[in-house]
Amino acid sequence: MQIQFWGAAGCVTGSMHLLSVNGHNLLLDCGLNQGKRKEAFERNRNLPFDSGEIDAVILSHAHIDHSGNLPSLVKSGFTGTIYATSATRDLDAYMLLDSAHIQENDVAYVNKRRAKQGKRLFEPLYTRREAMDTLTHFSTIEYGRPFEPVPGVQVHFRDAGHILGSAIVVIDANENGRKRRLVFSGDLGRKGLPILRDPSVAEDVDYVIMESTYGNRFHASTGEAKEMLRQAAQEVYDRRGKLIIPSFAVGRTQELAYRLNQLWEEDQLPPIDAFVDSPLAVNVTEVFRLHPECYNEEMLDAMLTETDRDPLGFRHLRYNRGVEGSKRLNELKTPAIIISASGMCEAGRILHHLKHNIDDPRSTVLFVGYQAEHTLGRKILEGQDPVPIFGEEYPVRAQVKRAEGYSAHADRTELLDWAAGVASQGDLKHVFLVHGEEEGLSALADGLREQGVPQVDIPERGQAFEL
């Protein structure tokens, strides 16, 4: 059995790991690479293997950096099955189409300028039609139900607690009579978050492919994050400005809506209008309502007891799908909270809201999620001034803040605790760290070695290991 790392190796985005066993090829995730535009462009367009030789895809969850390049895989010859939880498939039904729509629109926007300059025009990575074709390859499997994607390999999903439908992938391989258990963590969530259950732990594990996004950092508590949201809303209300929140459409947006609803019910929120301006986030919120099997007890209680209220909405919160409604938000003269995708400010409507508000000292840009290296969100967060938006430079005059307590990723303590839980229930031999930047990867590797893990590796892109 061999594992080869093609994405999220030495970086955060583009999750993609190739498992070869019994003469078959399984792909763990097929995500979009985000970051340096030219490098990401090339990697996303040119998959490093023959897509026709991939027998199946095991998808950990629906975030675009884990599922967003599935249409390219299908477009280039993949004819197999994509296995995922039903919630992940339902999310991707919207997310892949939205990804294609954004790419088509952004390419059209950029091409207008390039055409005037006489430059070569770009083509989108894939189209909405190609995204729709990808959905026909999905097969849904619920948590805890074993399935056999290829002969000699049995897989089941366990709850990762990261976003709706997110899964820890447990792979039991029998190759020439030798049995081994490989666990792919996907992205691990945190304990005690609203809406979703805590991440689970697997037992009798030989090998782990483990994320390390926050391998060297610690999160604020969820209570501190909620207070920062309240303060930011009050400040922009007092200044008559806008609170711009770049947010992932899946998970983060719903948690923000949940927290805003709590603040409103507790009479802690000023009378400020709030908008979720993302067709995807609106659709995703409806998917959340369709999957109570993923809820924790707090959310179930809220859904069952507050029959006349919506935990994902309140009186001053409006969900906006239309383009004209989005444009009107940039003409508002009154204070407002605008939650919009994408979470790393790499595409979508958030770019337009930043364009119209980032030079306004009355406004605040509040980051509530991880900003990968080289993304626009990272540039703003690290104080770059001016910043490029749609190819033009804009001065940063708005306040810039970060509320890490909203992260859906486990922090250093939580990652080490999860790994210790796995190690305590078996004979863990080897951990491969992915989905992190250099400092986080190295710090988590040191922590795992201190806990007694016999072998820890940080794979480079393309590196292969025999298991």
N, C-alpha and C positions, 0 to 999 in steps of 0.2 A: 504494500500500500504506500502510495506516494502522495504528498501534499505539496503543491507549488503555489506560491503567493504572487498574484498578479495585480492586486489592488489593495489600498489601505496598508501597504507595506512601507513602513517608514513615513507614513503620512496619515491623515485622518479620513480622507474621502475615497470613493471609488472601490468599495469593498468587493473583492473578487478572488476566490481561492479555489484552485483546481485539485480535486481529489481523484486519483486514479486507483482503482481496485478491481481485481478480477477481470482485467481487460476492459473495464468500463470507465467512463469519465463523468464525474459529478461536479457541478459548479456550485460552490457555496456563495450565493449572492452575485449580482451583476450590476454594480452601482456606477453612477456617474462620478467621474473625477472632477473636482472643483478646485480652483486656485489660479495659478498662473494660466492666463487665457490660452496662449499658444500651446503650452504643454498639455493642458487639459483637452484642448481641441483635438490634438493629435492622438492622445490616448483613447479618447472616447470614440473616435472614428475608426481606429485601427486596433481591433481586438487581437491579443497576442497568441491566439490559437485558432484552429480550424473549428468554426462554430458547428459545422456539420458533424463533428466527432464528439460533441457533448451529448451525452445520453439524457441527462436530466439536470434541472436546477433546483436546489433547495434554498428557499428564500427565507431569511430570518425575519425581515419586516419590510414595511412599505416605504420608509424614507428613501428619497431619491438617490442619496449616496450609497444605497444598498440595492435598489431595484431599478434605478432610472435608466440603465443602459440595456435593459432586457429587449426593447425594440430593435436596437442595433444587433443584438445576438440573433434574433429571429430574422431580421432583414438579411443577415449574412449567412444564413443557412441552417440555423437550429430548427429541428423538427420534433424535439422531445417534449417532455412535460415539465412544467414549473410547479413545484409543490409549495404550498403556503397555507397558513390558517385562513379560514373564511373571512375574518376581519381584515387580514392583510390583502386578500384578493379584492375585497370590496373597496378598500382604500385605494389600491392601485388602479381600479377601474376609473377612478377620477384622477389620480396623481399622474399616471403615465400620459393620459390625454392632456392634462394641464401642462405637463412638461413639454409635450410636443407643441401645444398651442403657444406657450411662451417662446419656445425656440423659433417657431415660424414668425411670430410677431416681432421679436427682437431682431431677427435677421432682416425682416422687411424694413424695420426702422433704421438699422445701420446701413442697409443697402441704398436707401434714399440718398444718404450723404456720399456713399462710395460711388454711386452712379454719377452724381454731380462732379465728383473729383476724377472721373474716368478710371476708377479702380475696378479690379475684378470683384464680381458680386459673390457673396457667400450663399451656401445652401444650408438649410436646417439639418441637424444631425439625423432626425427622423421626423416624419409627419404624423398627424393625428390618425390617418388611415393605418399607418404602420403600427402605431400604438394600439389601435383597436385589434389588429391582427394578432398582436402579442397576447391579448387577453384570452384568446381561444386556446392557448396552451396551458392555462392554469388548471390545477386540480387541488381542491381544498381538503385539508385534513385538520381535525381539531386537536387540541392539546391532549397528550397522553395516548393517542391512538396510533399504534405502529403501522408503518407501510414499508414496502420494498421497492425503492425506485429502480434498482438494478439487482440481478441475482447475487445472493450472498451478502447483501447489505440491507439491514433493517434500520429505519429511522423513526424517531418520534419527537414531537415538539413539547417543550415545557415553557411555562410563562416566564418571559424575561422582564416584565414590569416596566418596559421602556416607553412604548406607545401601544395603542390599541392593536391587539393581534401579534405583538412582537414575541419572538420565540427564541429560546435556547435550543439549538439543534443537537440532539443526541444520536450518534451514529454508531451502530454495532456492526462491525465488519467481520466476516468469516472468510479468510483467504487461505486456501490449502490447509484447512483444518485449524488454522491459528485465528483465535478470536481476540479482537481489540475494540475498545470503546473510545471514540473520539468525540469530544464535545466542542461545538462552536458556540461561543457565548452570544454571537450577534452583538447588539448593544444592550448593556445591562442597565436596568432602571435603579431607582432608589427606594428604600423602605419609607413607608409613611406618607407617600404622595397622595393627593386626592385622585379620585376616579378609578385608578388601576390597582391591581393587586401587587404585592411585593414580588421581586424576582425569586425564582425557585432555585434549588441546588440539585445537581445530579450526583449519583453515587457510582462507585466502582469504575472510575474514569482512569484511563491510561494516558490520554493526551488531551490537551486543551488548546484551542485557538481562542485567544482572549483579547477583548478590546482594552484600550488603555488611554482613552481620551483625556481623562483627568487623573492620570497616574501620579502626578506630582502636585495636585491641588486639592483644596478642601472647600466644600460648599458652605455657604451661609445656611442657616436653618430656613425652613419654609415660612416660619413666622417672620423672620427678618425680611425675606423676600416680599411677603405680603405687605409689610410696613413700608418698604421702599416703593412699591407700587402706589400705595396710598399717598406717600409724600410727594412723589413725582406728579401725580394727578392734581394734588392740591397746589403745587408750585406753578404748574402751567395754567391752572385756573386763575390763580392770583395775578399772573403776568399777562393773561389774555392770549396765551400762545397755544401751541399744539404739542401733545405728547405722542411722538412717533415711535412705535414699537415694531421693529422687524421681528417677525415670528414665524417659526415653522408652522405650516398649515395643519399639520397633524400633531396632536398632543399638546404642544405649547400653547397654541391659540385657545384650545378648549380649557386648559388649566387657567389661563388668564381670564377667560370669561367666567369660570367658576369662582375665581378669587374676587373679581369685580362684583359678582353677584353677592358674595359674602360681605364685602365692604359696604355694599348698598344696604343689605339687610341689617347690618350692624350700625347703620347711620354714620359710617366713617368716610363716605365718599361725597365730594362736593357735587352740586347739580350740573355735572359736565356730561355732554353727549359723548358716547363712545361708539366707534364703528369698527367692525371686522370687514375690511375691504379686501376680499379675496374670494373669487368664485370657488376656488378649491376649498378654502377653509369653511365656507358655507356648506358645501357638499359633504365635506369630511365630518362636520358637526352632525349632519343627518346620519352618517354612517355610525357615529358614536352612539346615537340613540337606538340603532338597530342591533347593538351587540352588548346587551347587559351581562352576558356570560363572562365578559372581561372585567366587570366592575368589582371594586372592593366593597366592603360592608358600608362604609360611609356614603358612597355614591348610591348604592342600592337603597339605603334608608332615605336619602334625599329624594330619589325618584319615586319611592313608594309612599312616602308620607306627605310630601309637598305636592299634592295633586293639582293645585291651582298655580304652581310656580315652576319655573324651569331653571334647574341648577346651572345650565349653560347660557343663561340670558337673564336680563333684568330690564326695567322700564326704559332706561336711557341707552341701552345697547341695541344697535341696528346692524344687521348682516346685509352686506351689499354685494350683489353679483355684477350689476351692469357697469359698462364703461362710462356712461354719462354720469352715473351716480359717483363713480370714483373721481371723475374730473371735478365735480361740484365740491368735493371735499377740499380741494386745493383753493377754492374760492371762499371758503368759510371765513367769516370775520369774528366768529365766537370761539372760545376755547373748545378743544376737542381731543379725545384720545383716538388715535388711528392705529389699529393693529393690522399689519399687512405682510404678505410673503414676497420674496423669499427670506428665510431666517438669516442668511449670510449676506443679504443685499446683492446677490449676484444676478438676479433677473426678476421680472414681474413688476407689479404695481408699486412695491416699496421704493423702487428707483425713482418713480415720479414724485412720490411724497417726499423723499429726501431732496430731490431737485428743487422742490418748492419751499422747503422748510429748513434745510440745513444751514442756511445763511441768516436765519432769524434768531436773534438772541433771546427772544421770548419763549422759544420752543426748546424741547428736550428730546434727544434720541436715547431711548432706553433699550439696552441690549439684554435679552433674557435667555440667550443660548450661546452655544459655542460658535466662535468665529474662526474658521480655518485660515491657515496661513495664506497670504496673498489675496484673500477675498476683500471686497469693498468694505464689508463689515469690520474686518480686522484692521484695515487701514484707518477707518474712522475711530475705532476703539483705541488704537495706539497713538492717536493724536496727529496723524498726517493732515496737513492743511496747505493748500487745497486738496480736494479729492476728486478723482475722475468719475463722472456720471454721464453715461451715454457719450463718451468720448470728449466731454468738455470738463473744464476745471471749475469747481465750486468752493468758495471759502467756507470753512466750518465756524459758524458763529453760535449755533445752538449748543446748549449744554449736552455733554455726552456722559451717560451713566451706564453702569452694568449691575444687574441683579442676578448673581449666579445661583441663588437659591431656587430659581425656576428650572434649572437644568434637569433634564430627564435622564442624564447619565450619572451612574454611580461615581462618587469621588474616590480619592486614594484609599481612605479608610474602608469605604464600602466595597471597593474592588478587592482589597486584600482580605476582607472578611468573607467575601464570596469564594475566593480561591481557597481560603482556609477551610471553609465548609466542604468544598469538593474534596480537598486532600484528606480531610478527617474521615471520609466515608469510602476510602479505597486506597489504592497504591498509585498515586499520581506520579508519572515518570517525567513528563516533559510538557512545558508550556511555551506556546508561540505567541508573542505579543504583536498585535496589529492595531490599526485604527488609532494612531497617536502620533504626536510630534516627538522629536528626538529627546527632549528633556523629560516628557511624561513617560515615554517608553523606557528610558534608562532608569528613572527613579522607581517605576513599578517593578522592573526586572530585579533591582537591588532588594526591594521589599519582599519579593517572592523568594529570592534566594535566602534571605534572612529567616523566612518562615520554614525553610527546609525543602523547598521544591528542588529535586535533584538536578534538573536541567531547564534553563530558560534561554530562549533564543528570540532575537529581534530580526525577523527575516527581511532581506532586501527584495526589491521587486524582481521577480523571475526566479528567485531562489527556491530550490526543491529539497525536500527531506524525505528519506525513507522511514516509515514508521514500523 
